[in-house]
């Protein structure tokens, strides 16, 4: 019987981080829309930028996880 030396951790991390990325992208859209409806307040724009930052960082980590745990 042969043993495999590969790990599914990369796929699991990529899936988990991908879900967080999708939620953060939705938060970006929702807060930007809310800002536009509410008259363009700065608070929602800052929140939208924070969501965008989370989305970009987690998507980069998801790509790195696929390559690191190959």
C-alpha positions, 0 to 999 in steps of 0.5 A, a space after each residue: 500500500 502506498 502513502 500519499 504525501 500531498 495535503 488537502 490543506 491548500 484546498 481547504 484554506 483556499 476555499 475558506 479564504 475564498 468565502 471570506 473574500 466573497 463576503 468582504 466583496 459583498 460588504 464593499 458593494 453594500 457599504 458603497 451603495 449605502 454611502 451613495 444612498 445616505 448622501 455620501 458620508 465619509 464613514 461608509 466610504 472608509 468602511 468600504 475601503 476596509 472591506 476592499 482591503 480585507 478582500 484583496 488580502 484574503 484573495 492573495 492569501 488564498 492564492 498563496 495557500 494553493 501554491 504553498 500546500 501543493 
